[in-house]
Amino acid sequence: MNYHNITVDDMLNGDGLRTVLWVAGCDHHCPGCQNPQTWDACGGIPFDEAAKAELFADLSRDYISGITFSGGDPLYPANRETVGALIREIRRTLPGKTIWLYTGSLFEEIRELPFLPMIDVIVDGPYIEALRDTQLHWKGSSNQRVIDVARTLSEGKIVLWA
């Protein structure tokens, strides 16, 4: 997996101060995307042990609420194994941190991923430029959903995060 950046102290991509991993690779290619430079899975730089150490050092800071996976699409097929392994390790070693993930896929399409129950919030759906709304929290267009994963899995229906 390649990535473009690790951002620390981010307040725009989830609740609280967060560390954000911006991965490379996306096959949705949404018109008006804010990060088209991340579409190419071969773009950016390899996510190696040094990048992983940086990510965990940043995420381990007491004041950081959690991690957000964005991009690109963290659930781009070539990213799933690495992202899933990171989610498992974060949940195991830093259990107090929240995990958010942005994907252009719909929740219904990814609900069987084995690491899905370890994610706290998923923002799903493609960005649709005609539905852009700058007043929305945590999403770019009104078709997207900010989903409480645990409640959704427990109740068997989509439950929005509040």
C-alpha positions as CSV (number, residue, x, y, z in Angstrom):
1,M,0.0,0.0,0.0
2,N,1.1,3.5,-0.7
3,Y,0.2,6.7,1.1
4,H,0.4,10.4,0.6
5,N,0.6,11.9,4.1
6,I,0.1,11.4,7.8
7,T,-1.6,14.4,9.3
8,V,-1.5,15.1,13.1
9,D,-3.8,17.4,15.1
10,D,-6.5,17.2,12.4
11,M,-9.9,18.5,13.4
12,L,-11.7,18.2,10.1
13,N,-11.8,14.4,9.5
14,G,-13.6,13.1,12.6
15,D,-14.4,13.9,16.1
16,G,-11.7,15.4,18.3
17,L,-8.0,15.9,17.4
18,R,-7.0,13.1,15.1
19,T,-4.2,11.5,13.2
20,V,-5.1,11.0,9.6
21,L,-3.6,8.4,7.2
22,W,-4.1,9.5,3.6
23,V,-3.8,6.4,1.5
24,A,-3.2,6.1,-2.3
25,G,-5.7,4.3,-4.5
26,C,-9.3,4.9,-5.4
27,D,-11.5,3.6,-8.2
28,H,-14.5,5.8,-7.6
29,H,-13.0,8.8,-9.3
30,C,-15.8,11.1,-8.1
31,P,-16.1,14.4,-10.1
32,G,-15.1,17.3,-7.8
33,C,-13.1,15.0,-5.5
34,Q,-10.9,17.1,-3.1
35,N,-8.0,14.6,-3.4
36,P,-7.8,13.4,-7.0
37,Q,-4.0,13.1,-6.6
38,T,-4.6,10.1,-4.4
39,W,-6.5,8.1,-7.0
40,D,-3.4,6.4,-8.4
41,A,-2.6,3.4,-6.2
42,C,1.1,3.7,-7.3
43,G,1.2,7.3,-6.3
44,G,2.6,8.6,-3.1
45,I,5.2,6.6,-1.2
46,P,5.2,3.0,0.2
47,F,3.7,2.5,3.6
48,D,6.8,0.9,5.2
49,E,7.9,0.2,8.8
50,A,9.1,3.8,9.2
51,A,5.7,5.2,8.2
52,K,4.0,2.8,10.5
53,A,6.3,3.8,13.4
54,E,5.5,7.5,12.7
55,L,1.8,6.8,12.5
56,F,1.8,4.9,15.9
57,A,4.0,7.6,17.6
58,D,1.6,10.3,16.5
59,L,-1.5,8.3,17.4
60,S,-0.1,7.5,20.8
61,R,-0.1,11.1,22.0
62,D,-2.5,11.5,24.9
63,Y,-4.5,14.3,23.4
64,I,-5.1,12.5,20.1
65,S,-8.7,11.1,20.0
66,G,-8.0,8.5,17.3
67,I,-7.2,7.8,13.7
68,T,-9.0,8.5,10.5
69,F,-8.3,6.5,7.4
70,S,-8.9,8.6,4.3
71,G,-7.4,9.1,0.9
72,G,-7.9,7.9,-1.9
73,D,-10.0,5.1,-0.5
74,P,-8.7,3.0,2.4
75,L,-11.0,0.2,1.1
76,Y,-9.6,0.2,-2.4
77,P,-9.0,-3.5,-3.0
78,A,-5.1,-3.2,-2.9
79,N,-5.3,-1.4,0.5
80,R,-7.7,-3.7,2.4
81,E,-5.1,-6.1,3.8
82,T,-2.8,-3.4,5.1
83,V,-5.6,-1.2,6.4
84,G,-7.3,-4.2,8.1
85,A,-4.0,-5.1,9.8
86,L,-3.5,-1.5,11.0
87,I,-7.0,-1.4,12.4
88,R,-6.5,-4.7,14.2
89,E,-3.2,-3.5,15.7
90,I,-4.6,-0.1,16.7
91,R,-7.6,-1.7,18.4
92,R,-5.3,-4.1,20.2
93,T,-2.5,-1.7,21.3
94,L,-4.4,1.6,21.7
95,P,-7.9,0.5,22.7
96,G,-9.0,4.0,23.8
97,K,-8.5,5.5,20.4
98,T,-11.4,5.8,18.0
99,I,-11.2,4.6,14.4
100,W,-12.9,6.5,11.6
101,L,-12.8,5.5,8.0
102,Y,-13.9,7.3,4.8
103,T,-14.9,5.2,1.8
104,G,-16.6,5.8,-1.5
105,S,-18.3,2.4,-1.1
106,L,-21.6,1.9,0.5
107,F,-21.8,0.2,3.9
108,E,-24.0,-2.5,2.4
109,E,-21.2,-3.4,0.0
110,I,-18.5,-3.7,2.7
111,R,-20.4,-5.0,5.7
112,E,-18.7,-8.4,5.5
113,L,-15.1,-7.2,5.9
114,P,-13.7,-9.0,8.9
115,F,-12.2,-5.9,10.5
116,L,-15.4,-3.8,10.1
117,P,-16.6,-4.3,13.7
118,M,-13.3,-2.8,14.9
119,I,-14.1,0.6,13.2
120,D,-16.1,3.1,15.3
121,V,-17.4,5.3,12.4
122,I,-17.6,4.9,8.7
123,V,-18.4,7.8,6.4
124,D,-19.7,6.0,3.3
125,G,-20.8,6.7,-0.2
126,P,-19.3,8.5,-3.2
127,Y,-18.9,12.2,-3.2
128,I,-21.5,13.8,-5.4
129,E,-20.6,17.3,-6.5
130,A,-24.2,18.3,-7.1
131,L,-25.1,17.4,-3.5
132,R,-22.1,19.3,-2.0
133,D,-23.0,21.0,1.2
134,T,-20.3,22.8,3.2
135,Q,-22.6,23.0,6.3
136,L,-22.5,19.2,6.8
137,H,-20.4,17.7,9.5
138,W,-17.8,15.1,8.6
139,K,-19.0,14.6,5.0
140,G,-18.8,16.5,1.7
141,S,-22.2,15.7,0.0
142,S,-25.6,15.0,1.4
143,N,-25.8,11.4,0.1
144,Q,-22.9,10.3,2.3
145,R,-23.7,8.8,5.7
146,V,-21.7,9.1,9.0
147,I,-22.4,5.6,10.4
148,D,-22.1,4.3,13.9
149,V,-20.7,0.9,13.1
150,A,-21.3,-0.9,16.4
151,R,-24.9,0.2,16.6
152,T,-25.5,-0.5,13.0
153,L,-24.2,-4.1,13.3
154,S,-26.1,-4.6,16.6
155,E,-29.4,-3.3,15.3
156,G,-29.2,-4.7,11.8
157,K,-29.9,-1.4,10.2
158,I,-28.0,1.8,9.4
159,V,-27.6,3.9,12.5
160,L,-26.1,7.4,12.0
161,W,-23.5,8.6,14.4
162,A,-24.6,11.4,16.6
